[in-house]
């Protein structure tokens, strides 16, 4: 079925199975959507040994219910699933998240591959595949998406919010603020996932490249500062909201139209220039 040998690319720190345990230091996080338990187990084994954290959903409906809690960096999507098939799941995912989606399917005909890429999938991998190829493709997709973050302007017109990463400036309800580096980093971590809950560990790892408890406590203080600068009523926040056990969310809408094309993330304009140096 699959090539089972994985001779290269073994990470110094293995990934973890997020269906079982939450890591102290989250690494790259992949959501596997597949109805075959054996396939999920095999892909988990490959990715964990490559230093990638993994979580699974056995149906599209389950994945859609949990997507905001999971907060994946990449989604691996099977097409041949009972009930809601992969094509339908992809369309629904694009209404709720801008996370890269890689299709992994036994449908290897040219027509299926072309269809998958044309609807906007970030990659299409036909089964069987070599483990090292899967890891390499995941790394490529996440690198491409991360490279877009060097210089961004996030725009959420319905919320009256604009975030300029070149100058660390935020315009909210016609109120301009220039933020310190860490405060801005926390805000951008939320802006990259508009309308989604982002846990403290993920924010910490993205901003500090670490996620110990002291840093997570620091995030709470930084959010307090952000609210005091941006919210009309910091005691009753409407922009940056929180929920126990889930983390923080930027309460903005990216609209209901599905995302089309590649390279541009809805809510964000890529300026094409490296971000300015950090103070």
SVG drawing of the C-alpha trace seen along z (x, -y; Angstrom):
<svg xmlns="http://www.w3.org/2000/svg" viewBox="-23 -57 42 59">
<polyline fill="none" stroke="black" stroke-width="0.4" points="0.0,0.0 2.6,-2.5 6.4,-2.4 7.2,-1.8 10.9,-2.6 11.9,-6.0 15.6,-6.3 16.2,-10.0 14.9,-13.2 14.5,-11.9 14.1,-14.8 16.1,-15.4 12.8,-15.9 10.0,-13.6 6.5,-14.9 3.6,-13.8 0.2,-12.3 -2.1,-15.2 -5.0,-12.8 -3.2,-11.5 -1.1,-14.2 -0.5,-18.0 3.1,-18.9 5.1,-21.3 6.7,-22.8 4.4,-22.5 6.1,-21.9 4.6,-22.0 1.0,-20.7 -0.7,-18.5 -4.4,-17.5 -5.1,-14.2 -8.6,-13.7 -9.1,-10.1 -11.7,-7.4 -9.2,-4.6 -7.7,-4.0 -4.7,-2.1 -3.8,-5.0 -4.1,-7.5 -1.8,-5.3 0.8,-5.0 0.9,-8.7 1.1,-9.5 4.1,-7.2 5.8,-8.9 5.2,-12.5 5.9,-11.9 9.3,-10.5 9.9,-13.6 9.3,-15.9 5.8,-16.9 2.8,-16.9 -0.3,-15.2 -4.0,-15.1 -6.6,-13.1 -10.3,-13.2 -12.1,-10.2 -14.6,-12.3 -15.0,-15.8 -17.8,-16.6 -15.5,-15.8 -12.7,-17.9 -15.0,-20.9 -16.2,-20.8 -12.7,-20.7 -10.7,-22.8 -10.7,-25.9 -9.5,-24.0 -6.8,-22.0 -5.2,-25.0 -3.2,-23.0 -0.5,-24.4 -1.4,-21.9 -4.3,-19.7 -3.9,-16.3 -7.2,-15.4 -8.4,-12.1 -11.0,-12.2 -12.6,-8.8 -14.6,-9.0 -18.2,-7.9 -20.9,-10.5 -19.2,-13.8 -16.4,-13.1 -13.1,-14.9 -14.2,-17.3 -17.1,-18.5 -14.9,-18.7 -12.4,-20.9 -15.1,-23.3 -16.4,-23.6 -12.9,-24.0 -12.3,-27.0 -15.3,-28.7 -13.8,-28.5 -9.9,-28.4 -7.0,-29.5 -4.8,-26.7 -2.9,-24.9 -4.7,-21.7 -2.8,-18.9 -4.9,-16.2 -3.7,-12.6 -5.7,-10.2 -5.8,-6.8 -7.3,-8.8 -4.2,-9.2 -5.7,-9.9 -4.6,-13.1 -8.1,-14.5 -8.4,-14.1 -5.0,-15.7 -5.8,-18.6 -9.2,-19.1 -7.6,-19.1 -5.0,-21.7 -7.6,-23.8 -9.9,-24.2 -6.9,-25.5 -5.3,-22.6 -1.8,-23.4 -0.6,-20.0 -1.9,-16.7 -0.1,-13.4 -1.2,-10.1 -1.1,-6.9 1.2,-5.1 3.8,-7.6 7.3,-7.4 7.4,-8.7 10.3,-11.1 8.4,-12.6 5.4,-13.3 7.5,-15.0 9.3,-17.0 6.1,-18.2 4.7,-19.2 7.8,-21.2 7.6,-22.9 4.0,-23.9 4.5,-25.3 7.7,-27.1 5.9,-28.8 3.0,-29.9 5.4,-31.1 7.4,-33.1 4.3,-35.2 4.4,-36.4 7.6,-38.4 5.7,-41.4 1.9,-41.6 -1.0,-44.0 -4.0,-42.3 -7.3,-44.0 -10.6,-43.2 -13.0,-45.9 -16.1,-44.7 -14.3,-45.1 -12.6,-48.3 -9.2,-46.7 -6.0,-47.0 -2.6,-45.6 0.6,-46.7 3.5,-44.4 6.1,-46.6 5.6,-49.4 4.0,-47.5 1.0,-49.8 -2.6,-48.9 -5.6,-50.9 -8.8,-49.9 -12.0,-52.0 -10.0,-54.9 -7.6,-54.7 -3.9,-54.3 -1.4,-52.5 2.2,-51.6 2.9,-48.5 6.0,-47.1 7.5,-44.0 6.0,-41.4 2.5,-42.9 2.5,-43.1 3.7,-39.5 0.8,-38.3 -1.7,-40.3 -0.3,-38.9 -0.4,-35.4 -4.2,-35.9 -4.6,-37.8 -3.2,-34.8 -6.1,-32.7 -9.0,-35.2 -12.1,-33.9 -10.2,-30.9 -9.3,-30.1 -5.5,-30.0 -4.1,-28.4 -1.4,-30.0 1.3,-27.4 0.8,-28.1 1.1,-31.8 4.1,-31.5 5.9,-29.2 5.2,-31.5 6.3,-34.7 9.1,-33.4 9.9,-30.0 9.3,-28.6 6.2,-27.8 7.0,-27.4 4.5,-28.5 6.3,-31.8 5.9,-32.9 2.3,-31.8 1.6,-34.0 3.4,-36.8 0.9,-36.5 -2.0,-37.3 -0.3,-40.5 0.4,-41.5 -3.2,-40.9 -4.2,-43.2 -1.9,-45.8 -3.4,-45.3 -6.9,-45.6 -6.1,-48.8 -4.7,-50.3 -7.3,-49.0 -10.6,-48.3 -13.1,-51.0 -14.0,-49.3 -11.0,-47.1 -13.1,-45.6 -15.6,-44.3 -13.4,-43.4 -15.0,-42.9 -11.9,-42.5 -9.6,-40.1 -11.8,-37.7 -10.8,-34.8 -12.2,-31.5 -10.9,-29.2 -9.2,-26.2 -9.2,-27.5 -7.1,-30.6 -7.6,-33.8 -9.5,-34.7 -9.4,-37.8 -13.2,-38.3 -13.3,-39.3 -14.9,-37.8 -13.1,-37.0 -16.5,-36.7 -18.3,-33.6 -17.0,-33.3 -14.6,-30.4 -11.0,-31.2 -9.7,-30.9 -6.2,-31.0 -2.9,-30.5 -0.3,-32.8 -2.8,-35.4 -4.5,-34.8 -7.9,-36.4 -7.7,-39.3 -4.1,-39.8 -2.2,-41.7 1.3,-40.5 3.5,-43.5 6.2,-41.4 9.0,-43.1 10.8,-41.9 9.5,-43.3 11.5,-46.0 14.0,-45.2 12.6,-44.6 13.4,-47.2"/>
</svg>
